[in-house]
Amino acid sequence: MPPVPPGCKPPVCKLQLPGKFPGNPGTVHPMPGAESLAAEPSPGPPAPAAPRDTWSGKHEFLLSCLGYCVGLGNVWRFPYLCYRNGGGVFLIPYFIMLLLAGLPLFLLELSLGQYGAAGPIAVWKCCPLLKGIGVGMLLVSSLVSLYYAVILAWTFYYLGTSFQSPLPWSCDAPRNKPLCQVGPGGLLGAASQRGSGNVTQFNPSETFWNEQVLGVTRSSGLGDPGPAQWPLALCLLAAWIVVFLCMLKGIRSSGKVVYFTATFPYLVLLILLIRGATLEGSIDGVRFYLSSDWSKLQSAQVWSDAASQIFYSLGIGFGGLLSMASYNKFDNNVIRDTLVIAVGNCCTSFFAGFAIFSVLGHMARTKRVPVGNVADSGPGLAFVAYPEALALLPGSAFWSILFFLMLFTLGIDTLVIVPPTSRRAWPALLGALCGAFYLLGLLLVTQGGIFWFTLIDTYSTGFGLIIITLFMCLGIAFCYGERRVNQFCQDIVDMICRRPPWQGGPGVWQRRRGVTLLLPALPFQFTLIYTFLDVSSAPLRYGAYEYPAWGRSLGVCMGVLTCLQIPLWAVVALCRESGTLSDVSARAGDRDPIRDAGRSRPRPAASPGARAGLKRALALRSGAERSGAGGSPAPAPSSSSSSSSSRPVPVPVPIPSPRTGSRQPPGETQALKSFRGIFT
């Protein structure tokens, strides 16, 4: 049997012996006399608390997290960043940032949620001074949900219009015939105007997007929202109804939905890739996507783009990962999940680029223009460039339905996060929240709603989210328990009952585990801060429209409001607690998230070999007792109490110390060695 890793506490021996002891079959009963063999007493029963739901299986959690991380940005942002920053060379800084910063921060958030079994706010019972981090996460998630539902509304609208033949944004539609005239040099007017950033009348796809869907041509700017686009308002209502139904029964419903919503996008991407590979000119798009420019590695912008893409695509700091991990079982292998989800998310981004650029290459060949003239990012790619490319394919309606259904499943996975604390009150609370978010989102589906959408998108996930994540790292490093970050790493060991794979040995792990986990993430945080400050210095624009100063100030206030939650709730915690700041921190270190969650730590299951060793050890002890009764020398009884003198002294079984590792005393028998395997 392998030795107990340092820090994995040896529990009291408990065996699964159905029918051998009174009680329900299959329940766990302690072996008589086993308590005396443990190095330390078993902790008392946890305080009574409301039972907390858990995932029905590990696949539900993996699919939920993968669907949460793999969102629209994987389809409409990563391919654009890849070709803009040197093609295949961009993968080098991208995966370096994933290894040094993305994985540690992802593991930090999953571990905190799983160990504490609480949401983003309640989990900070371990340190009430940092409760503002959870409140800030809630504010950021609320702002993101506000405009993310609008993206679902756009997707619903395009999905409904895709059932028309011909597609309303194609040149085959009668109303678009004047817009598809051949310009000078044989270039289509639609393609020759691409990339100018202005709303133009020559492109039928852009005309459909700006005039019929958004109505932005009838708004003068941020201060002139105009009336609501009622088709979009109905689509927004449908989006929130779907969210309500997916979350109505908590993880019992959302855990089943992800089996479709998390896997369907991969099927569609594979179909689009196969179809795109058969098109003329697809190789031009792929070559443009992967064209390598090694000089780009010297640019700081490339590294900052890689850091920001890792940060946002993994969903770090939003609180969703923490919430979903809180429904895991205590002994779930959080390190394995971190590797599977994070690497799977990044590989999905890379794979999606082939499906996107193979079709864009065909459109560029058809219009006889460079691929760079038809490539775009963000909503411009998902709702203008790619639909225009799909309109050129035979059976365009089918491909359009497939594409927008994929976008809808990507969006609904990101928007549906985690449920309830009170089952009875949850449906009413969920209905009220969805209704409130729908009413607030009506501003974003007005004729000038795209200007508000861009403002919230730019500032809600900017500086405030970076500060929240930075303070989460600092809180774990300096305020988590008595031993701070080492205590947090020890809690990870308690959950998985083994040392993480990146440690170099027991001594190295004990001395450097905190540095190994969090130190690489700090340069990552400051890189993002520099990126945000650099971007915020440039004026905010949407096309040719430049935002006024009051609009930019309003956006900055959104980010500052998120950051202010941290000091505000720290002051509230100090006012509620008695004593000095050090006293408050000391009391926070004494809290046990497991006890607060109302659940007990799991016991390792005994293997058949360990059970056989236990039987031999008990037989050995019984033989020693019988020989002592027959006249052989026996250990002298203790004189501390009269009751203990009549009991035989059990054979001592040394238990490895959690701090010194496994130590084998001289003369230990094979039976006792097998018995010790129960605790490994």
C-alpha positions as CSV (number, residue, x, y, z in Angstrom):
1,M,0.0,0.0,0.0
2,P,1.3,3.5,-0.7
3,P,2.2,5.7,2.3
4,V,-0.1,8.4,3.5
5,P,0.9,11.7,1.9
6,P,1.9,14.5,4.2
7,G,-1.2,16.4,5.4
8,C,-3.8,13.7,4.7
9,K,-5.3,13.0,8.1
10,P,-5.7,9.4,9.0
11,P,-9.4,8.8,9.9
12,V,-10.9,6.4,12.4
13,C,-11.1,2.9,10.9
14,K,-14.6,2.3,9.5
15,L,-15.6,-0.6,7.3
16,Q,-18.6,-1.2,5.0
17,L,-20.0,-4.5,6.5
18,P,-23.7,-4.9,5.6
19,G,-25.7,-6.9,8.1
20,K,-23.0,-7.5,10.6
21,F,-24.1,-4.8,13.0
22,P,-27.5,-3.5,14.0
23,G,-28.9,-0.8,11.8
24,N,-29.7,-0.4,8.1
25,P,-27.9,-2.7,5.7
26,G,-24.9,-1.0,4.0
27,T,-24.4,1.6,6.7
28,V,-20.9,2.3,8.0
29,H,-20.2,1.1,11.5
30,P,-17.0,1.6,13.5
31,M,-15.1,-1.5,14.4
32,P,-15.0,-2.2,18.1
33,G,-11.8,-1.0,19.6
34,A,-10.7,0.8,16.4
35,E,-10.9,4.2,18.1
36,S,-8.0,3.3,20.3
37,L,-5.8,2.6,17.3
38,A,-6.1,6.1,15.8
39,A,-3.5,8.7,16.4
40,E,-6.1,11.4,17.2
41,P,-9.8,11.3,18.2
42,S,-12.5,11.4,15.5
43,P,-14.0,14.9,15.1
44,G,-17.5,15.3,16.6
45,P,-20.6,15.3,14.4
46,P,-21.1,18.4,12.3
47,A,-23.6,21.0,13.3
48,P,-27.0,20.4,11.8
49,A,-27.6,22.2,8.6
50,A,-30.0,22.0,5.7
51,P,-29.0,19.2,3.3
52,R,-27.3,20.5,0.2
53,D,-27.8,19.0,-3.3
54,T,-24.9,17.4,-5.1
55,W,-24.4,16.5,-8.7
56,S,-25.9,13.2,-9.7
57,G,-22.5,12.3,-11.3
58,K,-19.1,13.7,-12.1
59,H,-20.0,14.0,-15.7
60,E,-22.7,16.6,-15.0
61,F,-20.2,18.8,-13.2
62,L,-17.6,18.5,-16.0
63,L,-20.2,19.2,-18.7
64,S,-21.7,22.1,-16.8
65,C,-18.2,23.7,-16.2
66,L,-17.2,23.0,-19.8
67,G,-20.4,24.6,-21.1
68,Y,-20.0,27.5,-18.8
69,C,-16.4,28.2,-20.0
70,V,-16.9,27.4,-23.7
71,G,-19.0,30.4,-24.8
72,L,-19.4,32.7,-27.7
73,G,-16.0,34.2,-27.2
74,N,-14.4,30.9,-28.2
75,V,-16.2,31.2,-31.6
76,W,-16.1,34.9,-32.3
77,R,-13.0,36.2,-30.5
78,F,-10.2,33.6,-30.3
79,P,-10.0,33.0,-34.1
80,Y,-9.8,36.8,-34.7
81,L,-7.1,37.2,-32.1
82,C,-5.2,34.3,-33.5
83,Y,-4.8,35.7,-37.0
84,R,-4.3,39.2,-35.8
85,N,-1.4,38.3,-33.5
86,G,0.7,36.1,-35.7
87,G,-1.5,33.1,-36.5
88,G,-0.1,29.9,-35.1
89,V,2.6,31.8,-33.2
90,F,-0.2,33.2,-30.9
91,L,-0.6,29.7,-29.5
92,I,2.8,29.9,-27.7
93,P,1.9,32.9,-25.4
94,Y,-1.7,31.5,-25.2
95,F,-0.7,28.2,-23.7
96,I,2.1,29.7,-21.6
97,M,-0.5,32.0,-20.0
98,L,-2.8,29.0,-19.5
99,L,0.0,27.0,-17.7
100,L,1.3,29.8,-15.5
101,A,-1.8,31.7,-14.7
102,G,-5.0,30.2,-16.0
103,L,-4.7,26.8,-14.3
104,P,-3.7,28.1,-10.8
105,L,-6.6,30.6,-10.7
106,F,-9.0,28.0,-12.1
107,L,-7.9,25.5,-9.5
108,L,-8.1,28.1,-6.7
109,E,-11.8,29.0,-7.5
110,L,-12.9,25.3,-7.9
111,S,-11.1,24.2,-4.7
112,L,-12.6,27.1,-2.7
113,G,-16.1,26.3,-3.8
114,Q,-15.8,22.5,-3.3
115,Y,-14.1,22.7,0.1
116,G,-16.5,25.3,1.5
117,A,-19.7,23.9,-0.2
118,A,-21.1,27.4,-0.4
119,G,-21.7,30.1,-3.0
120,P,-19.5,33.1,-3.8
121,I,-20.7,35.1,-0.7
122,A,-21.3,32.4,1.9
123,V,-17.9,30.8,1.2
124,W,-16.1,33.8,2.7
125,K,-17.3,32.8,6.2
126,C,-13.7,31.6,6.5
127,C,-12.7,35.3,6.4
128,P,-15.6,37.8,6.8
129,L,-13.3,40.7,5.9
130,L,-13.3,39.5,2.3
131,K,-17.1,39.0,1.9
132,G,-17.0,41.9,-0.6
133,I,-15.3,39.7,-3.1
134,G,-18.4,37.5,-3.3
135,V,-20.6,40.6,-3.5
136,G,-18.5,41.9,-6.3
137,M,-18.7,38.6,-8.2
138,L,-22.4,38.8,-7.9
139,L,-22.5,42.3,-9.4
140,V,-20.2,41.4,-12.3
141,S,-22.3,38.3,-13.0
142,S,-25.5,40.4,-13.0
143,L,-24.1,42.9,-15.5
144,V,-22.9,40.1,-17.7
145,S,-26.2,38.3,-17.5
146,L,-28.0,41.5,-18.5
147,Y,-26.3,41.8,-21.9
148,Y,-25.6,38.1,-22.5
149,A,-29.4,37.5,-22.6
150,V,-29.6,40.1,-25.4
151,I,-27.1,38.0,-27.4
152,L,-29.5,35.1,-27.0
153,A,-32.3,37.4,-28.2
154,W,-30.3,38.2,-31.3
155,T,-29.7,34.5,-31.8
156,F,-33.4,33.7,-31.4
157,Y,-34.2,36.4,-34.0
158,Y,-31.7,35.0,-36.6
159,L,-32.8,31.5,-35.8
160,G,-36.4,32.3,-36.6
161,T,-35.6,34.2,-39.8
162,S,-33.4,31.3,-41.0
163,F,-36.5,29.3,-41.8
164,Q,-37.2,31.7,-44.7
165,S,-36.0,30.9,-48.2
166,P,-34.1,32.7,-49.5
167,L,-32.4,34.1,-46.3
168,P,-33.3,37.7,-45.8
169,W,-29.7,38.8,-45.6
170,S,-28.6,37.1,-48.8
171,C,-28.3,38.6,-52.3
172,D,-31.1,36.2,-53.5
173,A,-33.7,38.1,-51.4
174,P,-35.6,40.5,-53.7
175,R,-35.2,43.5,-51.4
176,N,-31.4,43.0,-51.6
177,K,-31.0,43.0,-55.4
178,P,-30.0,46.7,-55.5
179,L,-27.4,46.1,-52.8
180,C,-25.5,43.3,-54.6
181,Q,-24.4,45.2,-57.7
182,V,-20.9,44.5,-59.1
183,G,-18.6,47.4,-58.5
184,P,-15.5,48.6,-60.4
185,G,-12.9,45.9,-61.0
186,G,-15.4,43.1,-60.6
187,L,-15.6,43.4,-56.8
188,L,-19.0,43.1,-55.1
189,G,-19.9,46.3,-53.4
190,A,-20.7,44.3,-50.2
191,A,-17.1,43.1,-49.9
192,S,-15.4,46.3,-51.1
193,Q,-16.9,48.2,-48.1
194,R,-15.9,45.7,-45.5
195,G,-13.6,46.8,-42.7
196,S,-14.4,50.6,-42.9
197,G,-16.2,50.4,-39.5
198,N,-19.1,52.5,-40.9
199,V,-22.7,51.5,-41.5
200,T,-22.9,51.1,-45.2
201,Q,-25.8,50.4,-47.6
202,F,-23.8,48.2,-49.9
203,N,-23.7,45.1,-47.8
204,P,-27.0,43.2,-47.5
205,S,-25.8,41.3,-44.4
206,E,-24.8,44.5,-42.6
207,T,-27.9,46.3,-43.8
208,F,-30.1,43.5,-42.3
209,W,-28.1,43.6,-39.0
210,N,-28.1,47.4,-38.6
211,E,-31.5,48.4,-40.0
212,Q,-33.9,45.4,-39.5
213,V,-32.4,43.7,-36.3
214,L,-30.9,46.6,-34.3
215,G,-32.5,49.7,-35.9
216,V,-29.3,51.6,-35.0
217,T,-29.6,53.7,-38.1
218,R,-32.5,55.5,-36.5
219,S,-30.6,56.4,-33.3
220,S,-28.1,59.2,-33.0
221,G,-26.1,57.8,-30.1
222,L,-26.0,56.8,-26.4
223,G,-28.4,59.6,-25.3
224,D,-31.0,58.7,-28.0
225,P,-32.2,55.1,-27.3
226,G,-35.5,55.4,-29.1
227,P,-38.3,52.9,-28.9
228,A,-37.8,49.2,-28.4
229,Q,-37.4,46.8,-31.3
230,W,-40.4,44.7,-30.3
231,P,-39.4,41.6,-32.2
232,L,-36.2,41.6,-30.2
233,A,-38.1,42.3,-27.0
234,L,-40.2,39.1,-27.6
235,C,-37.0,37.2,-28.3
236,L,-35.5,38.5,-25.1
237,L,-38.6,37.3,-23.2
238,A,-38.3,33.9,-24.8
239,A,-34.6,33.7,-23.8
240,W,-35.4,34.4,-20.1
241,I,-38.2,31.9,-20.1
242,V,-35.7,29.2,-21.3
243,V,-33.3,30.3,-18.6
244,F,-36.1,30.0,-16.0
245,L,-37.0,26.5,-17.1
246,C,-33.4,25.3,-17.1
247,M,-32.9,26.5,-13.6
248,L,-36.3,25.8,-12.1
249,K,-35.3,22.6,-10.3
250,G,-31.7,23.5,-9.5
251,I,-29.0,21.2,-10.4
252,R,-31.5,18.4,-11.0
253,S,-32.7,20.2,-14.1
254,S,-29.6,22.1,-15.2
255,G,-27.5,19.0,-14.7
256,K,-29.6,17.2,-17.3
257,V,-29.8,20.1,-19.7
258,V,-26.0,20.2,-20.1
259,Y,-25.9,16.7,-21.7
260,F,-27.4,18.4,-24.8
261,T,-26.2,22.0,-24.6
262,A,-22.6,21.2,-23.8
263,T,-22.1,18.5,-26.4
264,F,-24.2,19.9,-29.3
265,P,-21.8,22.7,-30.2
266,Y,-19.0,20.2,-30.7
267,L,-21.2,18.3,-33.1
268,V,-22.1,21.4,-35.1
269,L,-18.5,22.6,-35.2
270,L,-17.4,19.2,-36.6
271,I,-20.1,19.3,-39.2
272,L,-19.2,22.9,-40.2
273,L,-15.5,22.0,-40.4
274,I,-16.2,19.0,-42.7
275,R,-18.5,21.1,-44.9
276,G,-16.0,24.0,-45.0
277,A,-13.1,21.7,-45.9
278,T,-15.0,20.7,-49.1
279,L,-15.5,24.3,-50.2
280,E,-13.3,26.0,-52.8
281,G,-10.9,28.4,-51.2
282,S,-11.2,26.9,-47.7
283,I,-7.4,26.3,-47.6
284,D,-6.9,30.0,-48.1
285,G,-8.9,30.7,-44.9
286,V,-7.0,28.1,-42.9
287,R,-3.7,29.3,-44.2
288,F,-4.6,32.9,-43.2
289,Y,-5.7,31.6,-39.8
290,L,-2.4,29.8,-39.1
291,S,0.0,32.0,-40.9
292,S,3.0,32.4,-38.6
293,D,4.7,35.7,-37.9
294,W,7.4,35.1,-35.3
295,S,8.2,38.8,-34.9
296,K,4.8,39.1,-33.1
297,L,6.3,37.4,-30.1
298,Q,8.2,40.6,-29.4
299,S,5.0,42.7,-29.1
300,A,3.6,43.2,-25.6
301,Q,0.1,43.4,-27.2
302,V,0.3,39.8,-28.2
303,W,1.0,38.6,-24.6
304,S,-1.7,40.9,-23.2
305,D,-4.2,39.5,-25.7
306,A,-3.3,36.0,-24.7
307,A,-3.6,36.8,-21.0
308,S,-7.0,38.5,-21.4
309,Q,-8.4,35.7,-23.6
310,I,-7.4,33.1,-21.0
311,F,-8.9,35.1,-18.2
312,Y,-12.3,35.7,-19.8
313,S,-12.7,32.4,-21.6
314,L,-12.1,30.4,-18.4
315,G,-14.7,32.5,-16.6
316,I,-12.3,33.3,-13.7
317,G,-13.7,35.8,-11.1
318,F,-17.3,35.7,-12.1
319,G,-18.3,33.3,-9.3
320,G,-19.9,30.7,-11.6
321,L,-17.1,28.2,-11.2
322,L,-17.1,28.6,-7.4
323,S,-20.9,28.1,-7.3
324,M,-20.9,24.9,-9.5
325,A,-18.0,23.4,-7.5
326,S,-19.9,23.9,-4.3
327,Y,-22.3,21.1,-5.3
328,N,-19.4,18.6,-5.7
329,K,-18.7,15.8,-3.2
330,F,-16.0,16.6,-0.8
331,D,-13.6,14.0,-2.2
332,N,-14.0,14.9,-5.8
333,N,-10.7,15.1,-7.6
334,V,-10.6,18.9,-8.3
335,I,-7.1,18.8,-9.9
336,R,-8.3,16.3,-12.6
337,D,-11.4,18.5,-13.3
338,T,-9.2,21.6,-13.6
339,L,-7.0,20.0,-16.2
340,V,-9.9,18.5,-18.2
341,I,-12.0,21.7,-18.3
342,A,-9.3,24.3,-18.8
343,V,-7.4,22.3,-21.5
344,G,-10.7,21.3,-23.2
345,N,-11.8,24.9,-23.3
346,C,-8.6,26.1,-25.0
347,C,-8.6,23.3,-27.5
348,T,-12.2,24.1,-28.4
349,S,-11.2,27.7,-29.2
350,F,-8.4,26.4,-31.5
351,F,-10.7,23.9,-33.1
352,A,-13.4,26.5,-33.7
353,G,-11.0,28.6,-35.7
354,F,-10.8,26.0,-38.5
355,A,-14.6,25.8,-38.8
356,I,-14.9,29.6,-39.0
357,F,-12.0,30.4,-41.4
358,S,-12.6,27.6,-43.8
359,V,-16.0,29.1,-44.6
360,L,-14.7,32.7,-44.6
361,G,-11.9,31.5,-47.0
362,H,-14.6,30.3,-49.4
363,M,-16.5,33.6,-49.2
364,A,-13.2,35.5,-49.9
365,R,-12.6,33.3,-53.0
366,T,-16.2,33.9,-54.2
367,K,-15.9,37.7,-53.8
368,R,-12.3,37.7,-55.0
369,V,-11.0,39.7,-52.1
370,P,-8.4,38.9,-49.4
371,V,-9.5,36.9,-46.4
372,G,-8.6,39.8,-44.1
373,N,-11.3,41.9,-45.7
374,V,-14.0,39.5,-44.7
375,A,-12.7,38.5,-41.2
376,D,-14.2,40.2,-38.2
377,S,-14.5,39.8,-34.4
378,G,-17.4,39.8,-31.9
379,P,-21.0,40.3,-33.1
380,G,-19.6,41.4,-36.4
381,L,-18.4,37.9,-37.1
382,A,-21.3,36.0,-35.6
383,F,-24.2,38.1,-37.0
384,V,-22.7,39.7,-40.2
385,A,-19.6,38.0,-41.7
386,Y,-20.4,34.3,-41.0
387,P,-24.1,34.5,-41.9
388,E,-23.1,36.2,-45.1
389,A,-20.7,33.3,-45.8
390,L,-23.4,30.7,-45.0
391,A,-25.8,32.4,-47.5
392,L,-23.4,31.5,-50.3
393,L,-23.6,27.8,-49.6
394,P,-26.1,25.4,-51.2
395,G,-28.9,24.7,-48.7
396,S,-28.0,27.9,-46.9
397,A,-31.1,27.8,-44.7
398,F,-30.1,24.5,-43.2
399,W,-26.6,25.7,-42.4
400,S,-27.9,28.9,-40.9
401,I,-30.3,27.1,-38.6
402,L,-27.5,24.8,-37.5
403,F,-25.1,27.7,-36.8
404,F,-27.5,29.8,-34.8
405,L,-28.8,26.8,-32.8
406,M,-25.1,26.2,-31.9
407,L,-24.8,29.9,-30.8
408,F,-27.9,29.6,-28.7
409,T,-26.6,26.5,-26.8
410,L,-23.3,28.2,-26.2
411,G,-25.0,31.2,-24.8
412,I,-27.5,29.3,-22.6
413,D,-24.7,27.2,-21.1
414,T,-22.9,30.3,-20.0
415,L,-26.0,32.1,-18.7
416,V,-27.4,29.1,-16.7
417,I,-25.1,28.9,-13.7
418,V,-26.2,27.5,-10.4
419,P,-29.3,27.3,-8.3
420,P,-30.9,27.5,-5.0
421,T,-30.3,27.4,-1.4
422,S,-33.9,27.1,-0.4
423,R,-36.0,24.8,-2.6
424,R,-39.3,26.1,-1.5
425,A,-38.5,29.8,-2.1
426,W,-36.4,29.2,-5.2
427,P,-39.1,29.2,-8.0
428,A,-40.6,32.5,-6.8
429,L,-37.2,34.1,-6.4
430,L,-36.0,32.8,-9.8
431,G,-39.1,34.1,-11.5
432,A,-38.7,37.5,-9.8
433,L,-35.0,37.7,-10.9
434,C,-35.7,36.7,-14.5
435,G,-38.5,39.2,-14.7
436,A,-36.3,42.0,-13.3
437,F,-33.5,41.2,-15.7
438,Y,-35.9,41.2,-18.6
439,L,-37.2,44.7,-17.8
440,L,-33.7,46.0,-17.3
441,G,-32.6,44.4,-20.6
442,L,-35.3,46.2,-22.6
443,L,-32.9,49.2,-22.7
444,L,-30.5,47.1,-24.7
445,V,-33.1,46.1,-27.4
446,T,-34.0,49.7,-28.2
447,Q,-32.9,51.4,-31.4
448,G,-29.9,52.7,-29.6
449,G,-29.5,49.7,-27.4
450,I,-26.3,48.5,-29.2
451,F,-24.5,51.6,-27.8
452,W,-25.5,50.6,-24.3
453,F,-24.6,47.0,-25.0
454,T,-21.1,48.0,-26.0
455,L,-20.7,50.2,-23.0
456,I,-21.6,47.5,-20.5
457,D,-19.6,44.9,-22.3
458,T,-16.5,47.0,-22.2
459,Y,-16.6,48.2,-18.6
460,S,-18.5,45.5,-16.7
461,T,-15.8,42.8,-17.2
462,G,-12.8,45.2,-17.1
463,F,-11.0,46.7,-14.2
464,G,-13.5,45.5,-11.6
465,L,-13.2,41.9,-12.5
466,I,-9.4,42.0,-12.5
467,I,-9.4,43.6,-9.0
468,I,-11.8,41.0,-7.6
469,T,-9.6,38.2,-8.8
470,L,-6.4,39.9,-7.5
471,F,-8.0,40.3,-4.0
472,M,-9.2,36.7,-4.1
473,C,-5.5,35.6,-4.6
474,L,-4.4,38.0,-1.9
475,G,-7.1,36.8,0.5
476,I,-6.1,33.2,0.1
477,A,-2.4,34.1,0.4
478,F,-2.7,36.2,3.6
479,C,-6.1,35.7,5.3
480,Y,-7.0,32.0,4.9
481,G,-6.7,30.3,8.2
482,E,-3.7,30.3,10.5
483,R,-1.2,29.2,7.9
484,R,-2.8,31.1,5.1
485,V,-2.0,29.8,1.6
486,N,-0.3,26.7,3.0
487,Q,-3.6,26.0,4.8
488,F,-5.5,26.3,1.6
489,C,-3.1,23.9,-0.2
490,Q,-3.4,21.5,2.8
491,D,-7.2,21.6,2.3
492,I,-6.7,20.6,-1.3
493,V,-4.7,17.6,-0.1
494,D,-7.4,16.8,2.4
495,M,-10.0,16.6,-0.4
496,I,-8.0,14.5,-2.9
497,C,-5.9,12.7,-0.2
498,R,-2.7,12.9,-2.2
499,R,-0.1,15.4,-3.1
500,P,-0.7,17.3,-6.3
501,P,1.4,16.2,-9.3
502,W,3.5,19.3,-9.6
503,Q,5.2,18.9,-6.2
504,G,8.8,17.7,-6.2
505,G,8.6,15.6,-3.0
506,P,7.2,15.9,0.5
507,G,9.7,18.5,1.7
508,V,9.4,20.6,-1.4
509,W,5.6,20.5,-1.2
510,Q,5.5,21.5,2.4
511,R,7.9,24.5,1.8
512,R,6.8,25.7,-1.6
513,R,3.3,24.7,-2.2
514,G,1.8,28.2,-1.7
515,V,4.4,29.7,-4.1
516,T,3.8,27.0,-6.6
517,L,0.0,27.7,-6.6
518,L,-0.3,31.5,-6.5
519,L,3.0,33.2,-7.4
520,P,2.6,32.7,-11.2
521,A,-0.8,34.3,-11.2
522,L,0.4,37.6,-9.8
523,P,2.3,38.8,-13.0
524,F,-0.8,37.7,-14.9
525,Q,-3.0,40.0,-12.8
526,F,-0.7,43.0,-13.4
527,T,-0.5,42.2,-17.1
528,L,-4.3,42.5,-17.2
529,I,-4.3,45.7,-15.2
530,Y,-1.8,47.2,-17.7
531,T,-3.9,46.0,-20.6
532,F,-7.0,47.6,-19.2
533,L,-5.3,50.9,-18.5
534,D,-3.9,50.9,-22.0
535,V,-7.2,50.2,-23.6
536,S,-9.1,52.7,-21.4
537,S,-6.9,55.5,-22.5
538,A,-8.2,55.2,-26.1
539,P,-11.6,56.6,-26.8
540,L,-14.5,54.1,-26.9
541,R,-16.1,53.7,-30.3
542,Y,-18.9,51.8,-32.0
543,G,-18.2,52.0,-35.7
544,A,-17.9,55.7,-36.5
545,Y,-19.7,56.8,-33.3
546,E,-17.4,58.0,-30.5
547,Y,-18.8,57.8,-27.0
548,P,-19.2,61.1,-25.1
549,A,-17.3,61.8,-21.9
550,W,-20.3,61.2,-19.7
551,G,-20.8,57.8,-21.3
552,R,-17.2,56.7,-20.6
553,S,-17.6,58.1,-17.0
554,L,-20.7,56.0,-16.5
555,G,-18.8,52.9,-17.6
556,V,-15.9,53.7,-15.2
557,C,-18.5,54.0,-12.4
558,M,-19.7,50.5,-13.2
559,G,-16.2,49.1,-12.7
560,V,-15.5,51.2,-9.6
561,L,-18.8,50.1,-8.0
562,T,-17.7,46.5,-8.3
563,C,-14.3,47.3,-6.7
564,L,-15.9,49.3,-3.8
565,Q,-17.7,46.2,-2.5
566,I,-14.4,44.9,-1.1
567,P,-13.5,47.7,1.3
568,L,-17.2,48.4,2.0
569,W,-18.0,44.9,3.3
570,A,-14.7,44.8,5.1
571,V,-15.8,47.9,7.1
572,V,-19.2,46.2,7.8
573,A,-17.4,43.1,9.0
574,L,-15.3,45.1,11.4
575,C,-18.3,46.9,12.8
576,R,-20.1,43.6,13.4
577,E,-17.2,41.9,15.0
578,S,-15.7,42.8,18.3
579,G,-12.0,43.2,19.0
580,T,-9.1,44.3,16.8
581,L,-8.4,43.5,13.2
582,S,-6.0,40.7,14.2
583,D,-8.7,39.3,16.5
584,V,-11.2,39.2,13.7
585,S,-8.7,37.5,11.4
586,A,-7.8,34.9,14.1
587,R,-11.5,34.0,14.6
588,A,-11.9,33.6,10.9
589,G,-9.0,31.2,10.9
590,D,-10.7,29.0,13.5
591,R,-13.8,28.5,11.2
592,D,-14.1,25.2,9.5
593,P,-15.9,25.4,6.1
594,I,-16.8,21.7,6.2
595,R,-18.5,22.0,9.6
596,D,-20.3,25.2,8.4
597,A,-21.6,23.4,5.3
598,G,-23.1,20.7,7.5
599,R,-21.3,17.7,6.1
600,S,-18.6,15.4,7.3
601,R,-15.3,14.5,5.8
602,P,-15.4,11.2,3.8
603,R,-13.5,8.2,4.9
604,P,-11.3,6.3,2.5
605,A,-12.7,3.0,1.4
606,A,-10.9,-0.1,2.6
607,S,-9.5,-2.4,-0.1
608,P,-10.0,-6.2,0.1
609,G,-6.3,-6.6,1.0
610,A,-6.6,-4.0,3.8
611,R,-9.7,-5.8,5.2
612,A,-7.8,-9.1,5.2
613,G,-4.9,-7.4,7.0
614,L,-7.3,-6.0,9.6
615,K,-8.7,-9.5,10.2
616,R,-5.2,-10.9,10.7
617,A,-4.4,-8.0,13.1
618,L,-7.5,-8.6,15.1
619,A,-6.7,-12.3,15.2
620,L,-3.2,-11.6,16.4
621,R,-4.5,-9.3,19.1
622,S,-7.1,-12.0,20.2
623,G,-4.3,-14.6,20.4
624,A,-2.2,-12.3,22.6
625,E,-5.1,-11.8,24.9
626,R,-5.7,-15.5,25.2
627,S,-2.1,-16.2,25.9
628,G,-2.1,-13.6,28.6
629,A,-5.1,-15.2,30.2
630,G,-3.3,-18.6,30.2
631,G,-0.4,-17.5,32.3
632,S,1.9,-15.8,29.7
633,P,3.3,-12.5,30.7
634,A,0.9,-9.7,29.7
635,P,1.3,-6.0,29.8
636,A,0.7,-4.4,33.2
637,P,-2.7,-2.8,33.4
638,S,-3.0,0.9,33.9
639,S,-3.7,2.1,37.5
640,S,-5.5,5.2,36.4
641,S,-9.0,3.7,36.8
642,S,-10.4,0.5,38.2
643,S,-12.6,-0.1,35.1
644,S,-9.7,-0.1,32.7
645,S,-7.7,-2.7,34.6
646,S,-10.1,-5.4,33.6
647,R,-9.7,-4.8,29.9
648,P,-6.8,-6.2,27.9
649,V,-4.5,-3.7,26.3
650,P,-4.8,-3.8,22.5
651,V,-1.8,-4.3,20.3
652,P,-0.4,-0.8,19.5
653,V,-0.6,0.1,15.8
654,P,1.4,3.2,14.9
655,I,-0.3,5.7,12.6
656,P,1.8,7.8,10.3
657,S,1.9,11.4,11.3
658,P,0.4,13.9,8.8
659,R,3.5,16.1,9.2
660,T,6.3,13.5,9.2
661,G,5.0,11.1,6.6
662,S,5.0,7.3,6.9
663,R,7.3,5.8,9.5
664,Q,7.6,2.1,10.0
665,P,8.6,1.0,13.6
666,P,11.0,-1.8,14.1
667,G,9.6,-5.3,14.3
668,E,6.3,-4.4,12.7
669,T,4.5,-7.5,11.4
670,Q,3.0,-8.0,8.0
671,A,-0.5,-8.1,9.4
672,L,0.0,-4.6,11.0
673,K,1.5,-3.4,7.7
674,S,-1.7,-4.4,5.9
675,F,-3.8,-2.8,8.6
676,R,-2.0,0.5,8.0
677,G,-3.1,0.3,4.4
678,I,-6.6,1.3,5.4
679,F,-5.4,4.8,6.1
680,T,-3.7,5.3,2.8
